[in-house]
Amino acid sequence: MAISIPQLHGVEALARTGQFSRAAREIGVSDPTVSAQVQAFEAATPMRLFLRDGHSLRVAPEAEGLMAKIRIALSSFDEVEHDLTERQA
């Protein structure tokens, strides 16, 4: 199973905002890009990530723990990027 950082960003933004358009705006990509990121991530995991309700969605209860780990992973990745940027300055 190959998971990418952009997929994690898309999944996390969608989990936080509940809407594809808002998630896309937050991470600076198009709605179809977020949709593709989420679909690719969902295809790589056996669990249901989101409960869809009309135009919005929410994180499925069984995916709450995974979302917390995604947030931690992205935070750690951001710290690594920050450290590397500071070293170059």
Rosetta blueprint (number, residue, H / E / L):
1 M L
2 A L
3 I L
4 S L
5 I H
6 P H
7 Q H
8 L H
9 H H
10 G H
11 V H
12 E H
13 A H
14 L H
15 A H
16 R H
17 T H
18 G L
19 Q L
20 F H
21 S H
22 R H
23 A H
24 A H
25 R H
26 E H
27 I H
28 G L
29 V L
30 S L
31 D H
32 P H
33 T H
34 V H
35 S H
36 A H
37 Q H
38 V H
39 Q H
40 A H
41 F H
42 E H
43 A H
44 A H
45 T L
46 P L
47 M L
48 R L
49 L L
50 F E
51 L E
52 R E
53 D E
54 G L
55 H L
56 S E
57 L E
58 R E
59 V E
60 A L
61 P H
62 E H
63 A H
64 E H
65 G H
66 L H
67 M H
68 A H
69 K H
70 I H
71 R H
72 I H
73 A H
74 L H
75 S H
76 S H
77 F H
78 D H
79 E H
80 V H
81 E H
82 H H
83 D H
84 L H
85 T H
86 E H
87 R H
88 Q H
89 A L
